[in-house]
């Protein structure tokens, strides 16, 4: 969200198409996360995918997908992931995987 409370998307995120841990150039306040092309991703408050700083996210829509029925730190593909306990959260890094593990 910008200063006028308008939604803004980070479209050009370095490393967005590659698996592994990636830092955002700057820590950002984020309200929604989209995940496309990976088995799962984890979103971190701290840089370098620091263990213990994982955010819990939730899927706000009704779904039969068992991976989207409860808040989780491992988000599966989809564009509606919201933070489980806050409207926006500081994000410093993220890690995505192509296979379970």
C-alpha positions as CSV (number, residue, x, y, z in Angstrom):
1,X,0.0,0.0,0.0
2,X,1.3,3.4,-0.8
3,X,0.8,6.6,1.2
4,X,-2.6,7.2,-0.3
5,X,-3.7,3.6,0.8
6,X,-3.7,2.5,-2.8
7,X,-2.6,-1.0,-3.8
8,X,0.8,-1.3,-5.4
9,X,2.4,-4.4,-6.9
10,X,6.1,-5.3,-7.0
11,X,6.2,-6.8,-10.5
12,X,9.9,-6.7,-11.1
13,X,11.3,-8.7,-8.1
14,X,14.9,-9.8,-8.6
15,X,15.1,-13.6,-8.8
16,X,11.3,-14.1,-8.8
17,X,11.5,-16.9,-11.4
18,X,14.3,-18.9,-9.7
19,X,14.1,-21.3,-6.8
20,X,16.1,-20.7,-3.6
21,X,16.4,-17.8,-1.1
22,X,16.2,-14.3,-2.4
23,X,16.4,-10.9,-0.6
24,X,14.2,-8.0,-1.5
25,X,16.5,-5.0,-2.3
26,X,14.6,-3.1,0.5
27,X,12.4,-4.5,3.2
28,X,8.8,-3.8,2.1
29,X,5.4,-3.7,3.7
30,X,3.4,-6.3,1.8
31,X,-0.4,-7.0,2.0
32,X,-0.7,-9.9,-0.4
33,X,1.6,-12.6,-1.9
34,X,1.2,-14.4,-5.3
35,X,3.1,-17.6,-5.8
36,X,3.4,-19.1,-9.3
37,X,5.5,-21.9,-10.7
38,X,6.9,-23.5,-7.5
39,X,5.9,-26.4,-5.3
40,X,5.9,-24.0,-2.3
41,X,7.4,-20.8,-1.1
42,X,8.1,-19.3,2.4
43,X,8.0,-15.6,3.1
44,X,10.4,-14.1,5.7
45,X,10.4,-10.9,7.7
46,X,14.2,-10.9,7.8
47,X,16.9,-11.0,5.1
48,X,18.6,-14.2,4.1
49,X,15.6,-16.3,4.8
50,X,16.4,-16.3,8.5
51,X,15.0,-19.3,10.3
52,X,12.3,-18.2,12.8
53,X,11.2,-15.2,10.8
54,X,8.8,-17.0,8.5
55,X,5.3,-15.4,8.1
56,X,2.1,-17.4,8.4
57,X,-0.2,-16.8,5.5
58,X,-3.8,-17.7,4.9
59,X,-6.0,-18.3,1.8
60,X,-9.1,-16.1,2.2
61,X,-11.4,-17.9,-0.2
62,X,-13.3,-21.1,0.3
63,X,-11.4,-24.0,-1.3
64,X,-11.2,-27.8,-1.3
65,X,-7.4,-27.6,-1.7
66,X,-6.1,-29.1,1.6
67,X,-2.9,-26.9,1.3
68,X,-5.1,-23.8,1.6
69,X,-7.5,-24.6,4.4
70,X,-5.3,-23.5,7.4
71,X,-2.7,-20.8,7.9
72,X,0.7,-22.0,6.8
73,X,4.3,-20.9,6.3
74,X,4.5,-22.9,3.1
75,X,2.4,-21.3,0.4
76,X,1.3,-23.2,-2.7
77,X,0.6,-21.7,-6.1
78,X,-2.1,-18.9,-6.1
79,X,-2.5,-15.2,-6.1
80,X,-4.6,-14.6,-3.0
81,X,-2.3,-15.3,-0.1
82,X,-2.8,-12.9,2.8
83,X,-0.9,-12.6,6.1
84,X,-2.7,-14.6,8.8
85,X,-2.6,-12.1,11.6
86,X,-2.0,-8.6,10.1
87,X,-3.1,-6.6,7.2
88,X,0.4,-5.8,6.0
89,X,3.8,-7.3,7.0
90,X,7.4,-6.4,6.5
91,X,9.0,-8.8,4.1
92,X,12.8,-9.0,3.8
93,X,13.2,-12.3,1.8
94,X,11.5,-15.3,0.4
95,X,12.5,-18.9,-0.5
96,X,10.8,-21.1,-3.1
97,X,11.2,-24.7,-4.0
98,X,10.5,-26.7,-7.1
99,X,10.0,-30.0,-5.3
100,X,8.7,-31.0,-1.8
101,X,11.2,-31.0,1.0
